[in-house]
Amino acid sequence: PCDKYIISGSHEGKISLYSVESGKPEQVLDPQNGKFTLSIAYSPDGKYIASGGIDGIINIFDVAAGKVAQTLEGHAMSVRSLCFSPDSQMLLTASDDGHMKLYDVAHSDVVGTLSGHSSWVLSVSFSGDGKSFASSSSDKTVKIWNVAERQCLHTFSDHQDQVWGVKYSPDSSKVIS
């Protein structure tokens, strides 16, 4: 949401916010018993940072308070990717367990579990309007999903190998993978 920080995760699950200007850490968020961080997302409203761990645990940090606001335990395996919806109300997660989960951030509730990839889900990205999202997988596919209906709208099978990243273009007219 801002260009003031670079955010990184550690093997201990700690999240560090580094100043772009000075290069020095300005804040460290510690989940206490955290595990290796595989993924990080900053909410568009700037209130939360979510981290996905190698143990399948998701921590949502309240940036202003500097502490864990919620811990989500919905995945059986590593959380490879996560992203907030454009309105910061939902968190979308992707895991090696082959599933994607949608969480209501305010209530810590799973509002949807989506399956459709035949292997690890490696990356997820919301469209600019939040009505759809894209997912990519080690099954060599990219899928487009309807958020409201929790349904796959289209599958692209054009890759020759694992698809490690997927992202909507700024105007959401294209998906880059």
GROMACS elastic network, one bead per residue, 0.5 to 0.9 nm:
[ bonds ]
;  ai    aj funct       b0    kb
    1    42     6  0.70792   500
    1    43     6  0.69793   500
    1    45     6  0.64487   500
    1    46     6  0.56674   500
    2     5     6  0.71787   500
    2    44     6  0.85822   500
    2    46     6  0.76568   500
    3     6     6  0.79134   500
    3    20     6  0.74675   500
    4    18     6  0.81845   500
    4    19     6  0.59201   500
    4    20     6  0.54598   500
    4    21     6  0.74378   500
    5    17     6  0.57764   500
    5    18     6  0.52130   500
    5    20     6  0.52573   500
    5    21     6  0.84680   500
    5    23     6  0.88210   500
    5    25     6  0.89915   500
    5    26     6  0.86836   500
    6    16     6  0.81405   500
    6    17     6  0.57897   500
    6    18     6  0.50973   500
    6    19     6  0.65728   500
    6    20     6  0.63030   500
    6    23     6  0.85442   500
    7    15     6  0.68950   500
    7    16     6  0.56188   500
    7    18     6  0.62111   500
    7    19     6  0.89941   500
    7    40     6  0.79010   500
    7    41     6  0.88879   500
    7    42     6  0.86492   500
    8    14     6  0.83118   500
    8    15     6  0.56663   500
    8    16     6  0.53367   500
    8    17     6  0.67658   500
    8    18     6  0.80913   500
    8    37     6  0.87169   500
    8    39     6  0.89904   500
    8    40     6  0.75348   500
    9    12     6  0.81307   500
    9    13     6  0.61603   500
    9    14     6  0.56870   500
    9    16     6  0.63975   500
    9    36     6  0.78397   500
    9    37     6  0.53021   500
    9    38     6  0.74491   500
    9    39     6  0.76292   500
    9    40     6  0.71859   500
    9    51     6  0.77386   500
   10    13     6  0.51681   500
   10    14     6  0.53112   500
   10    15     6  0.65237   500
   10    16     6  0.81294   500
   10    35     6  0.82778   500
   10    36     6  0.60956   500
   10    37     6  0.56653   500
   10    38     6  0.85539   500
   11    14     6  0.74789   500
   11    34     6  0.82765   500
   11    35     6  0.61683   500
   11    37     6  0.59104   500
   11    38     6  0.87240   500
   12    15     6  0.89383   500
   12    30     6  0.85353   500
   12    31     6  0.87027   500
   12    32     6  0.84751   500
   12    33     6  0.77290   500
   12    34     6  0.54408   500
   12    35     6  0.50139   500
   12    36     6  0.53529   500
   12    37     6  0.72960   500
   13    29     6  0.87561   500
   13    30     6  0.69830   500
   13    31     6  0.65713   500
   13    32     6  0.80227   500
   13    33     6  0.77325   500
   13    36     6  0.51739   500
   13    37     6  0.50933   500
   13    38     6  0.88915   500
   13    51     6  0.79709   500
   13    52     6  0.86879   500
   13    53     6  0.71059   500
   14    28     6  0.67143   500
   14    29     6  0.56477   500
   14    31     6  0.64370   500
   14    32     6  0.80797   500
   14    34     6  0.70010   500
   14    35     6  0.84412   500
   14    36     6  0.85244   500
   14    37     6  0.77117   500
   15    27     6  0.82766   500
   15    28     6  0.56337   500
   15    30     6  0.65745   500
   15    31     6  0.85125   500
   15    37     6  0.83256   500
   15    40     6  0.85172   500
   15    49     6  0.86282   500
   15    51     6  0.79267   500
   16    25     6  0.63832   500
   16    26     6  0.76410   500
   16    27     6  0.58833   500
   16    29     6  0.63250   500
   16    30     6  0.87688   500
   17    24     6  0.84379   500
   17    25     6  0.56124   500
   17    26     6  0.57690   500
   17    27     6  0.52316   500
   17    28     6  0.63432   500
   17    29     6  0.83063   500
   18    21     6  0.86989   500
   18    22     6  0.79510   500
   18    23     6  0.57409   500
   18    24     6  0.52780   500
   18    26     6  0.56059   500
   18    27     6  0.72724   500
   18    28     6  0.89236   500
   19    22     6  0.54398   500
   19    23     6  0.50768   500
   19    24     6  0.55949   500
   19    25     6  0.62013   500
   19    26     6  0.62825   500
   20    23     6  0.54107   500
   20    24     6  0.79717   500
   21    24     6  0.82545   500
   22    25     6  0.85183   500
   25    28     6  0.72697   500
   27    63     6  0.89341   500
   27    66     6  0.78343   500
   28    66     6  0.77381   500
   29    61     6  0.73117   500
   29    63     6  0.80593   500
   29    66     6  0.58739   500
   29    67     6  0.61007   500
   29    68     6  0.77859   500
   30    33     6  0.83707   500
   30    34     6  0.76226   500
   30    61     6  0.89029   500
   30    66     6  0.82859   500
   30    67     6  0.68906   500
   30    68     6  0.76786   500
   31    34     6  0.53505   500
   31    35     6  0.89081   500
   31    59     6  0.72584   500
   31    61     6  0.83212   500
   31    67     6  0.72144   500
   31    68     6  0.60817   500
   34    37     6  0.81066   500
   34    53     6  0.77032   500
   34    55     6  0.89462   500
   34    57     6  0.85691   500
   34    59     6  0.86908   500
   35    53     6  0.58553   500
   35    54     6  0.63911   500
   35    55     6  0.66179   500
   35    57     6  0.84020   500
   36    52     6  0.85675   500
   36    53     6  0.55647   500
   36    54     6  0.54972   500
   36    55     6  0.77955   500
   37    40     6  0.76928   500
   37    51     6  0.65506   500
   37    52     6  0.58693   500
   37    54     6  0.63241   500
   37    79     6  0.86693   500
   38    51     6  0.74930   500
   38    52     6  0.57420   500
   38    53     6  0.54524   500
   38    54     6  0.62426   500
   38    78     6  0.76793   500
   38    79     6  0.66474   500
   38    80     6  0.57394   500
   38    81     6  0.74690   500
   39    50     6  0.81289   500
   39    51     6  0.55211   500
   39    53     6  0.70184   500
   39    79     6  0.68732   500
   39    80     6  0.57225   500
   39    81     6  0.52072   500
   39    82     6  0.65101   500
   40    49     6  0.69839   500
   40    50     6  0.56178   500
   40    52     6  0.64152   500
   40    81     6  0.73260   500
   40    82     6  0.66683   500
   40    83     6  0.78886   500
   41    48     6  0.83150   500
   41    49     6  0.56137   500
   41    50     6  0.51927   500
   41    51     6  0.65662   500
   41    52     6  0.88515   500
   41    81     6  0.83637   500
   41    82     6  0.61475   500
   41    83     6  0.53805   500
   41    84     6  0.68835   500
   42    45     6  0.83752   500
   42    46     6  0.65714   500
   42    47     6  0.79694   500
   42    48     6  0.59890   500
   42    50     6  0.64941   500
   42    83     6  0.76198   500
   42    84     6  0.72717   500
   43    46     6  0.52618   500
   43    47     6  0.63060   500
   43    48     6  0.52918   500
   43    49     6  0.61751   500
   43    50     6  0.78954   500
   43    83     6  0.77400   500
   43    84     6  0.55165   500
   43    85     6  0.78121   500
   43    86     6  0.79922   500
   43    87     6  0.83861   500
   43    88     6  0.54841   500
   43    89     6  0.88191   500
   43    91     6  0.87115   500
   44    47     6  0.78940   500
   44    48     6  0.84726   500
   44    84     6  0.72147   500
   44    85     6  0.78637   500
   44    86     6  0.61798   500
   44    87     6  0.69056   500
   44    88     6  0.58390   500
   45    48     6  0.77940   500
   45    86     6  0.85202   500
   45    87     6  0.74095   500
   45    88     6  0.62624   500
   46    49     6  0.79145   500
   46    63     6  0.76796   500
   46    88     6  0.87303   500
   47    61     6  0.83463   500
   47    62     6  0.60387   500
   47    63     6  0.56551   500
   47    64     6  0.69204   500
   47    88     6  0.86868   500
   48    60     6  0.64180   500
   48    61     6  0.54507   500
   48    63     6  0.55088   500
   48    64     6  0.84074   500
   48    69     6  0.86565   500
   48    88     6  0.85914   500
   49    59     6  0.81726   500
   49    60     6  0.57381   500
   49    61     6  0.51734   500
   49    62     6  0.68674   500
   49    63     6  0.67186   500
   50    58     6  0.67768   500
   50    59     6  0.55900   500
   50    61     6  0.61508   500
   50    82     6  0.76174   500
   50    83     6  0.80843   500
   50    84     6  0.85357   500
   50    91     6  0.83828   500
   51    57     6  0.83023   500
   51    58     6  0.55593   500
   51    59     6  0.53251   500
   51    60     6  0.65414   500
   51    61     6  0.81994   500
   51    79     6  0.85269   500
   51    81     6  0.87831   500
   51    82     6  0.76949   500
   52    55     6  0.83193   500
   52    56     6  0.67446   500
   52    57     6  0.60478   500
   52    59     6  0.67190   500
   52    78     6  0.74106   500
   52    80     6  0.68208   500
   52    81     6  0.70583   500
   52    82     6  0.71351   500
   52    93     6  0.81420   500
   53    56     6  0.54074   500
   53    57     6  0.53612   500
   53    58     6  0.62674   500
   53    59     6  0.82414   500
   53    77     6  0.88286   500
   53    78     6  0.59358   500
   53    79     6  0.56465   500
   53    80     6  0.78801   500
   54    57     6  0.74416   500
   54    77     6  0.70013   500
   54    79     6  0.62663   500
   54    80     6  0.80327   500
   55    58     6  0.88289   500
   55    75     6  0.84419   500
   55    76     6  0.77201   500
   55    77     6  0.60013   500
   55    78     6  0.53385   500
   55    79     6  0.76503   500
   56    72     6  0.87523   500
   56    73     6  0.66682   500
   56    74     6  0.73469   500
   56    76     6  0.57234   500
   56    79     6  0.52684   500
   56    80     6  0.89262   500
   56    95     6  0.74842   500
   56    96     6  0.86826   500
   56    97     6  0.89424   500
   57    71     6  0.70393   500
   57    72     6  0.59557   500
   57    73     6  0.50232   500
   57    74     6  0.73669   500
   57    75     6  0.69633   500
   57    76     6  0.86271   500
   57    77     6  0.84878   500
   57    78     6  0.77437   500
   57    79     6  0.73274   500
   58    70     6  0.82224   500
   58    71     6  0.57300   500
   58    73     6  0.64689   500
   58    74     6  0.82502   500
   58    75     6  0.86602   500
   58    79     6  0.75645   500
   58    93     6  0.87323   500
   59    68     6  0.64348   500
   59    69     6  0.76967   500
   59    70     6  0.59561   500
   59    72     6  0.63912   500
   59    73     6  0.89335   500
   60    67     6  0.85944   500
   60    68     6  0.57774   500
   60    69     6  0.56866   500
   60    70     6  0.51092   500
   60    71     6  0.62848   500
   60    72     6  0.80135   500
   60   105     6  0.85860   500
   61    64     6  0.88470   500
   61    65     6  0.82212   500
   61    66     6  0.68773   500
   61    67     6  0.54591   500
   61    69     6  0.52083   500
   61    70     6  0.69795   500
   61    71     6  0.88493   500
   62    65     6  0.54424   500
   62    66     6  0.58103   500
   62    67     6  0.57182   500
   62    68     6  0.61155   500
   62    69     6  0.55100   500
   62    70     6  0.85973   500
   63    67     6  0.70393   500
   63    68     6  0.87000   500
   64    67     6  0.82534   500
   65    68     6  0.84608   500
   65    69     6  0.86334   500
   66    69     6  0.89845   500
   68    71     6  0.72633   500
   70   105     6  0.86605   500
   70   108     6  0.69673   500
   71   108     6  0.81128   500
   72    75     6  0.85109   500
   72   103     6  0.88590   500
   72   108     6  0.70622   500
   72   109     6  0.86933   500
   73    76     6  0.80982   500
   74   101     6  0.76996   500
   74   110     6  0.78597   500
   75    78     6  0.73403   500
   75    79     6  0.72840   500
   75    93     6  0.89166   500
   75    94     6  0.86495   500
   75    95     6  0.67456   500
   75    96     6  0.84940   500
   75    97     6  0.68264   500
   75    99     6  0.78069   500
   75   100     6  0.86509   500
   75   101     6  0.82928   500
   76    79     6  0.89391   500
   76    95     6  0.81071   500
   76    96     6  0.80974   500
   76    97     6  0.59784   500
   77    95     6  0.62679   500
   77    96     6  0.54307   500
   77    97     6  0.52457   500
   77    98     6  0.88160   500
   78    94     6  0.85604   500
   78    95     6  0.55377   500
   78    96     6  0.54581   500
   78    97     6  0.74044   500
   79    82     6  0.75501   500
   79    93     6  0.68565   500
   79    94     6  0.57225   500
   79    96     6  0.65859   500
   79    97     6  0.85346   500
   79   121     6  0.87499   500
   79   122     6  0.84347   500
   80    93     6  0.78345   500
   80    94     6  0.57764   500
   80    95     6  0.53660   500
   80    96     6  0.68987   500
   80   120     6  0.85641   500
   80   121     6  0.72147   500
   80   122     6  0.54110   500
   80   123     6  0.66368   500
   81    92     6  0.83001   500
   81    93     6  0.58371   500
   81    94     6  0.51209   500
   81    95     6  0.70618   500
   81   121     6  0.80571   500
   81   122     6  0.62060   500
   81   124     6  0.61200   500
   81   125     6  0.87629   500
   82    91     6  0.69196   500
   82    92     6  0.54032   500
   82    94     6  0.61414   500
   82    95     6  0.89752   500
   82   123     6  0.73833   500
   82   124     6  0.63553   500
   82   125     6  0.78126   500
   83    90     6  0.84485   500
   83    91     6  0.57388   500
   83    92     6  0.53201   500
   83    93     6  0.66932   500
   83   124     6  0.68723   500
   83   125     6  0.62923   500
   83   126     6  0.71824   500
   84    87     6  0.78096   500
   84    88     6  0.54444   500
   84    89     6  0.72830   500
   84    90     6  0.56878   500
   84    92     6  0.61787   500
   84    93     6  0.88925   500
   84   105     6  0.88855   500
   84   125     6  0.84604   500
   84   126     6  0.75215   500
   85    88     6  0.50439   500
   85    89     6  0.62572   500
   85    90     6  0.52567   500
   85    91     6  0.62534   500
   85    92     6  0.74715   500
   85   125     6  0.86433   500
   85   126     6  0.60652   500
   85   127     6  0.82279   500
   85   128     6  0.83714   500
   85   129     6  0.85016   500
   85   130     6  0.57038   500
   86    89     6  0.78568   500
   86    90     6  0.84647   500
   86   126     6  0.74109   500
   86   127     6  0.79848   500
   86   128     6  0.63704   500
   86   129     6  0.67724   500
   86   130     6  0.58073   500
   87    90     6  0.76992   500
   87   129     6  0.87641   500
   87   130     6  0.76969   500
   88    91     6  0.74703   500
   88   105     6  0.76934   500
   89   103     6  0.84627   500
   89   104     6  0.61767   500
   89   105     6  0.55459   500
   89   106     6  0.69261   500
   90   102     6  0.64870   500
   90   103     6  0.54371   500
   90   105     6  0.53237   500
   90   106     6  0.82832   500
   90   111     6  0.89785   500
   91   101     6  0.79967   500
   91   102     6  0.56826   500
   91   103     6  0.50845   500
   91   104     6  0.66766   500
   91   105     6  0.62879   500
   92   100     6  0.68959   500
   92   101     6  0.56895   500
   92   103     6  0.64797   500
   92   124     6  0.72938   500
   92   125     6  0.80990   500
   92   126     6  0.82031   500
   92   133     6  0.89263   500
   93    99     6  0.82963   500
   93   100     6  0.53359   500
   93   101     6  0.52386   500
   93   102     6  0.66152   500
   93   103     6  0.82357   500
   93   123     6  0.84657   500
   93   124     6  0.71194   500
   94    97     6  0.83413   500
   94    98     6  0.75373   500
   94    99     6  0.61892   500
   94   101     6  0.68184   500
   94   120     6  0.81798   500
   94   121     6  0.53679   500
   94   122     6  0.63977   500
   94   123     6  0.63702   500
   94   124     6  0.64808   500
   94   135     6  0.81031   500
   95    98     6  0.57778   500
   95    99     6  0.58281   500
   95   100     6  0.64589   500
   95   101     6  0.87182   500
   95   120     6  0.62289   500
   95   121     6  0.53369   500
   95   122     6  0.68088   500
   95   123     6  0.85945   500
   96    99     6  0.74288   500
   96   119     6  0.72104   500
   96   121     6  0.58035   500
   96   122     6  0.73280   500
   97   100     6  0.86526   500
   97   119     6  0.76119   500
   97   120     6  0.61441   500
   97   121     6  0.76507   500
   98   114     6  0.88896   500
   98   115     6  0.66290   500
   98   116     6  0.78276   500
   98   117     6  0.61997   500
   98   118     6  0.67164   500
   98   119     6  0.53474   500
   98   121     6  0.54174   500
   98   122     6  0.89606   500
   98   137     6  0.84757   500
   99   113     6  0.67165   500
   99   114     6  0.57546   500
   99   115     6  0.50003   500
   99   116     6  0.77293   500
   99   117     6  0.76947   500
   99   119     6  0.89057   500
   99   120     6  0.78606   500
   99   121     6  0.67667   500
  100   112     6  0.82224   500
  100   113     6  0.57674   500
  100   114     6  0.50777   500
  100   115     6  0.64952   500
  100   121     6  0.73747   500
  100   124     6  0.84639   500
  100   135     6  0.86489   500
  101   110     6  0.67301   500
  101   111     6  0.76501   500
  101   112     6  0.56727   500
  101   114     6  0.61775   500
  101   115     6  0.89300   500
  102   109     6  0.83981   500
  102   110     6  0.57735   500
  102   111     6  0.55399   500
  102   112     6  0.50408   500
  102   113     6  0.64492   500
  102   114     6  0.81907   500
  102   147     6  0.88309   500
  103   106     6  0.87725   500
  103   107     6  0.82446   500
  103   108     6  0.62067   500
  103   109     6  0.53944   500
  103   111     6  0.55169   500
  103   112     6  0.71842   500
  104   107     6  0.56430   500
  104   108     6  0.55350   500
  104   109     6  0.52270   500
  104   110     6  0.64133   500
  104   111     6  0.63915   500
  105   108     6  0.52666   500
  105   109     6  0.73010   500
  106   109     6  0.81586   500
  107   110     6  0.89027   500
  109   112     6  0.89774   500
  110   113     6  0.73460   500
  112   150     6  0.71104   500
  113   150     6  0.81359   500
  114   150     6  0.67349   500
  114   151     6  0.78797   500
  114   152     6  0.88474   500
  115   118     6  0.84364   500
  116   119     6  0.89055   500
  116   143     6  0.84862   500
  116   152     6  0.76820   500
  117   120     6  0.72973   500
  117   121     6  0.68776   500
  117   135     6  0.88688   500
  117   136     6  0.82968   500
  117   137     6  0.66560   500
  117   138     6  0.84465   500
  117   139     6  0.66449   500
  117   141     6  0.76626   500
  117   142     6  0.88351   500
  117   143     6  0.83493   500
  118   121     6  0.86542   500
  118   137     6  0.81672   500
  118   138     6  0.82264   500
  118   139     6  0.59112   500
  119   137     6  0.65359   500
  119   138     6  0.57777   500
  119   139     6  0.53569   500
  120   136     6  0.87213   500
  120   137     6  0.56068   500
  120   138     6  0.54834   500
  120   139     6  0.72493   500
  121   124     6  0.79596   500
  121   135     6  0.69977   500
  121   136     6  0.59517   500
  121   138     6  0.66218   500
  121   139     6  0.83171   500
  121   163     6  0.89472   500
  121   164     6  0.86812   500
  122   135     6  0.75121   500
  122   136     6  0.57027   500
  122   138     6  0.67380   500
  122   162     6  0.85392   500
  122   163     6  0.71176   500
  122   164     6  0.54849   500
  122   165     6  0.68531   500
  122   166     6  0.87070   500
  123   134     6  0.81260   500
  123   135     6  0.55744   500
  123   136     6  0.52393   500
  123   137     6  0.69531   500
  123   163     6  0.80341   500
  123   164     6  0.62580   500
  123   165     6  0.52256   500
  123   166     6  0.58914   500
  123   167     6  0.84245   500
  124   133     6  0.69211   500
  124   134     6  0.55692   500
  124   136     6  0.66086   500
  124   165     6  0.76900   500
  124   166     6  0.63276   500
  124   167     6  0.74088   500
  125   132     6  0.87381   500
  125   133     6  0.54183   500
  125   134     6  0.52876   500
  125   135     6  0.66441   500
  125   166     6  0.64830   500
  125   167     6  0.54028   500
  125   168     6  0.66760   500
  126   129     6  0.79356   500
  126   130     6  0.56907   500
  126   131     6  0.77507   500
  126   132     6  0.60897   500
  126   134     6  0.64701   500
  126   167     6  0.78242   500
  126   168     6  0.71513   500
  127   130     6  0.51477   500
  127   131     6  0.66443   500
  127   132     6  0.55300   500
  127   133     6  0.54626   500
  127   134     6  0.76550   500
  127   167     6  0.83111   500
  127   168     6  0.58537   500
  127   169     6  0.82628   500
  127   170     6  0.85634   500
  127   171     6  0.84659   500
  127   172     6  0.55881   500
  127   173     6  0.88891   500
  127   175     6  0.89584   500
  128   131     6  0.80036   500
  128   132     6  0.85170   500
  128   168     6  0.76527   500
  128   169     6  0.85241   500
  128   170     6  0.70844   500
  128   171     6  0.68293   500
  128   172     6  0.57561   500
  129   132     6  0.76275   500
  129   172     6  0.80378   500
  130   133     6  0.72116   500
  130   147     6  0.75567   500
  131   145     6  0.86137   500
  131   146     6  0.62484   500
  131   147     6  0.54648   500
  131   148     6  0.69715   500
  132   144     6  0.68932   500
  132   145     6  0.53861   500
  132   147     6  0.51314   500
  132   148     6  0.81404   500
  133   143     6  0.83249   500
  133   144     6  0.58208   500
  133   145     6  0.53172   500
  133   146     6  0.68057   500
  133   147     6  0.69060   500
  133   167     6  0.89630   500
  133   168     6  0.83222   500
  134   142     6  0.68819   500
  134   143     6  0.55598   500
  134   145     6  0.61848   500
  134   166     6  0.67534   500
  134   167     6  0.72010   500
  134   168     6  0.76294   500
  134   175     6  0.75922   500
  135   141     6  0.82962   500
  135   142     6  0.55697   500
  135   143     6  0.52416   500
  135   144     6  0.65960   500
  135   145     6  0.79396   500
  135   165     6  0.83357   500
  135   166     6  0.64953   500
  135   167     6  0.86220   500
  136   139     6  0.81856   500
  136   140     6  0.74689   500
  136   141     6  0.58593   500
  136   143     6  0.64606   500
  136   162     6  0.82037   500
  136   163     6  0.55053   500
  136   164     6  0.66733   500
  136   165     6  0.64729   500
  136   166     6  0.60630   500
  136   177     6  0.77206   500
  137   140     6  0.58031   500
  137   141     6  0.57848   500
  137   142     6  0.66798   500
  137   143     6  0.87463   500
  137   162     6  0.61475   500
  137   163     6  0.53422   500
  137   164     6  0.67745   500
  137   165     6  0.84488   500
  138   141     6  0.73851   500
  138   161     6  0.71640   500
  138   163     6  0.57766   500
  138   164     6  0.72988   500
  139   142     6  0.88180   500
  139   157     6  0.89974   500
  139   161     6  0.76774   500
  139   162     6  0.61306   500
  139   163     6  0.77602   500
  140   156     6  0.86984   500
  140   157     6  0.64532   500
  140   158     6  0.76155   500
  140   159     6  0.54385   500
  140   160     6  0.64091   500
  140   161     6  0.52455   500
  140   163     6  0.55945   500
  141   155     6  0.66722   500
  141   156     6  0.55807   500
  141   158     6  0.71212   500
  141   159     6  0.66561   500
  141   161     6  0.87583   500
  141   162     6  0.77559   500
  141   163     6  0.68103   500
  142   154     6  0.83747   500
  142   155     6  0.58145   500
  142   156     6  0.50747   500
  142   157     6  0.67433   500
  142   158     6  0.84382   500
  142   159     6  0.85332   500
  142   163     6  0.74011   500
  142   166     6  0.76983   500
  142   177     6  0.76556   500
  143   152     6  0.66649   500
  143   153     6  0.74352   500
  143   154     6  0.56782   500
  143   156     6  0.61741   500
  143   157     6  0.88038   500
  144   151     6  0.86364   500
  144   152     6  0.58355   500
  144   153     6  0.54787   500
  144   154     6  0.52488   500
  144   155     6  0.65384   500
  144   156     6  0.84606   500
  145   149     6  0.84338   500
  145   150     6  0.66589   500
  145   151     6  0.55291   500
  145   153     6  0.52950   500
  145   154     6  0.72654   500
  146   149     6  0.56073   500
  146   150     6  0.54939   500
  146   151     6  0.53740   500
  146   152     6  0.63532   500
  146   153     6  0.64678   500
  147   150     6  0.50431   500
  147   151     6  0.72702   500
  148   151     6  0.81385   500
  149   152     6  0.87610   500
  152   155     6  0.75182   500
  156   159     6  0.81311   500
  157   160     6  0.84024   500
  159   162     6  0.73736   500
  159   163     6  0.71326   500
  159   177     6  0.89621   500
  160   163     6  0.87050   500
  163   166     6  0.76184   500
  163   177     6  0.67788   500
  164   177     6  0.77223   500
  165   176     6  0.80689   500
  165   177     6  0.55026   500
  166   175     6  0.68517   500
  166   176     6  0.55984   500
  167   174     6  0.85052   500
  167   175     6  0.56665   500
  167   176     6  0.52510   500
  167   177     6  0.65592   500
  168   171     6  0.77406   500
  168   172     6  0.52210   500
  168   173     6  0.74036   500
  168   174     6  0.58289   500
  168   176     6  0.61315   500
  168   177     6  0.88734   500
  169   173     6  0.63518   500
  169   174     6  0.53296   500
  169   175     6  0.60454   500
  169   176     6  0.69405   500
  170   173     6  0.78890   500
  170   174     6  0.84913   500
  171   174     6  0.77350   500
  172   175     6  0.72328   500
